[in-house]
Amino acid sequence: MLIEMEVANYALIDRMRVKLGHGFNVLTGETGAGKSLVIDCLGLALGGRASADSVRVGEESATVEAVFDVSGLSGVENALAEQGIEPEPDGTMVVFREVSRQGRSRCRVNGRIVTQTALAGIGEQLVDIYGQQDYQSLVVPRRHRALLDSFGGAELREALRQYRSLYDEWRAREGELMALRALARERAQRADILSFQAGEIEAARLQPGEDCILAAERTVLANAEKLRQAVDRAYELVYESSSPDSNAAADMLGDALSELDYAARIDPSLASARDAVANMCELAADAGRAMRSYRDSVDFSPDRLCEVEERLAAIARLKRKYGDSLADVMEYGASARAELAGISTADERAFELEAAVEDIAVKLGVAAEKLSRLRATAAVQLERDVSLELTGLSMPSAVFRVAMRGNNAGSPLLLNGAQCCAGPDGIDDVEFMFSANRGEDPRPLAKIASGGEMSRVMLAIKSVLAEADAMPTMVFDEVDQGIGGEASMAVAARLAAIGSVRQVLAVTHLPQIAAVAGIHFKVEKAETGGRTEVRLMQLDPEERVAETARMLGGENPSDLTLAHAREMLTLIPRLEGLNRGLLKS
C-alpha cells in the first residue's frame, strides 16, 4: 500500500506531499489543474520512464520519494531479496527517484541503488495504474489472452509455463532440423574441402616441435666441416698435441699432478691443491673423449641435408596455409577432422532430430489441449464475474463473452489428426466480446461506440482481474469518461466497494464518485512570485462540501448546490451495505 509520496521540482510542481489512506482516495480539480501530474509522479516512483523535460524550469533535477507498506507481500519481499534489499523493520519500503536535467536517472530502494528495470519489477507488484491508454489498449485483442491467463490462477499459469518450455524446445529442434536440410549442398562442399585439408596435414605425419629439431639439424649439417675442424683442433690442444714444441693440456696437467703429489707427501697442506689438479685431469680426459666421439660422429651428408631442407620446406608450406606455427597446423588438422566427422554424421543427426521433433510435438499437443481446457474453464468464470460486475454498474442487460478460437498464425502442429497453429502462448486466440443491449449479438470491444460503456467494461474487467491478483493498490485515471446519471452512482459504488478491501486512488470529474471516497484531495494551480505551480491539499469535511458543490455547479455555487453537495456526502454510510453486497457477489 502507498503510504506517502513527496515530489520536488517536477514539471509545475515545486513541492508536494501527499499521504494516502486505506480504502478509497479521490483526486479532483478543474480541467488542466495538474491531476495527471500526480499520477505521473507515482508512475515514476514505480519505475516508469523518466524524461529530462519533466524537470521544473530553473532546477537541475526532479525527485520523487514514495513510502510503501510491503508487509505480507511475499512477491515484493522476494524481488527485494534478489537485489540484496530487506524491508525496514516496520515493513515499509522507501523508493527514491531522481531525474536530472541531462536526462540521467537514479533509483534507490531503502537506500540501495537499483536499476530502473529492477524498480519496475518491484513496482508492478505494488500498484496497477489504469489510465486512458489502458482503456484504449483493452480493445486490442492480442492483450485479451494474457488477461484471461492472469485470471485463470496458478494452475493455468503452470500449464502455460510447461507449454512454453515444450514449445521452445520444439522450435529449437525444428530449427536445427531445417538448417540441416537447407544446408545439405553446402555441407557436401565443405566436406570436400575439409577432407583435403585434413588429409594433407595427416599425410605429412607431423611431430610436435619437429620444425625446431630439423632447423637445428640443418644448421649442423650445413657447417659440418667447420665443426669437425674446430673440435679436432680443440682435442689436440687438450689431449693430443701434434706439435713437438708444445704439450697438450692433459699432459701438462699430468706433470703438475706428479709434482704436487710429491710435494704433498712432504707438506700435507698441499693435498687440496693436488686433489683439485687431479679433478682437472679427470675433466680433461672426459672432455677429450667427448670431443673425439663428436669428431668421429660428424659426417657431412649432402643427401641428409637435402632431406632436411625438403622437410622444412613442406612444413613451411603447411604453415602458410593453416597456421603460424607447427602447433597451429596440427590443431587445424584435428579441428578439420572433427568438423568433417560432424558433417559425416549430419544425416544421422537429422534422423535423430526428426524423431525428437515428432516426440516433442506429441507432448506439445497434450500440453496445448490442457492449456486450452483450462482457458475455457477460466473464460466461463470470467464471463460470469464480469457480467455480475456490469450488472452492478447499471448495465443489467449487458452481455460479456470470451471468444476462443484457433490461432491463425504460428507453426503448423498436428493435433488429433487436424492441423492447427501453435504459437508461444498456445493454440488459442482470445477476444473479449460485448453487447450492451438485450437482443444484440456480442461484438468485439473495439466496436463499442460509447465511451461510458467502455469505461464501465474496463472497470468491470479490471476489478475482477485485480481481485484475482490481489493487487494492493489500484489507481484509476478518469474512469468516469463518458459516464453520468445513474451509471455514475454505480461506478461510485463499485469503486467504494473495491476500496473497502484494498487501496484505491481515482482521478475523477464526477461529484458522485468524489462524494463516496474516504479521503478527498484537491489539485489546483496557483501563481507565486510570477510562476505557476501545482498544489495538492487534503480536504476537511467543509472543504469537501465546497469542492463537491463546485463539481456540481461550477464556481460560486448557490446555497441549493451546497445543500445538494452536503446531501451527497452523506452517501458514504449508506453505501456500506451495498459495498458488502458487491464484494459477496
Sequence and secondary structure as in RCSB ss.txt:
>XXXX:A:sequence
MLIEMEVANYALIDRMRVKLGHGFNVLTGETGAGKSLVIDCLGLALGGRASADSVRVGEESATVEAVFDVSGLSG
VENALAEQGIEPEPDGTMVVFREVSRQGRSRCRVNGRIVTQTALAGIGEQLVDIYGQQDYQSLVVPRRHRALLDS
FGGAELREALRQYRSLYDEWRAREGELMALRALARERAQRADILSFQAGEIEAARLQPGEDCILAAERTVLANAE
KLRQAVDRAYELVYESSSPDSNAAADMLGDALSELDYAARIDPSLASARDAVANMCELAADAGRAMRSYRDSVDF
SPDRLCEVEERLAAIARLKRKYGDSLADVMEYGASARAELAGISTADERAFELEAAVEDIAVKLGVAAEKLSRLR
ATAAVQLERDVSLELTGLSMPSAVFRVAMRGNNAGSPLLLNGAQCCAGPDGIDDVEFMFSANRGEDPRPLAKIAS
GGEMSRVMLAIKSVLAEADAMPTMVFDEVDQGIGGEASMAVAARLAAIGSVRQVLAVTHLPQIAAVAGIHFKVEK
AETGGRTEVRLMQLDPEERVAETARMLGGENPSDLTLAHAREMLTLIPRLEGLNRGLLKS
>XXXX:A:secstr
 EEEEEEEEETTEEEEEEE  SSEEEEE STTSSHHHHHHHHHHHTT    GGGB TT SEEEEEEEEE TT HH
HHHHHHHTT    TTSEEEEEEEEETTS EEEEETTEEE HHHHHHHHTTTEEEE HHHHHHTT GGGHHHHHHH
HTHHHHHHHHHHHHHHHHHHHHHHHHHHHHHHTHHHHHHHHHHHHHHHHHHHHTT  TTHHHHHHHHHHHHHTHH
HHHHHHHHHHHHHT    TTS  HHHHHHHHHHHHHHHHHH GGGHHHHHHHHHHHHHHHHHHHHHHHHHHH   
 HHHHHHHHHHHHHHHHHHHHH SSHHHHHHHHHHHHHHHHHHHTHHHHHHHHHHHHHHHHHHHHHHHHHHHHHH
HHHHHHHHHHHHHHHHHTT TT EEEEEEEE SSSEEEEETTEEEEEBTTBSEEEEEEEESSTTS  EEGGG   
HHHHHHHHHHHHHHHHHHHT SEEEEESTTTT  HHHHHHHHHHHHHHHTTSEEEEE S HHHHHT SEEEEEEE
EEETTEEEEEEEE  HHHHHHHHHHHHH SS  HHHHHHHHHHHTHHHHHHHHHHHHHH 
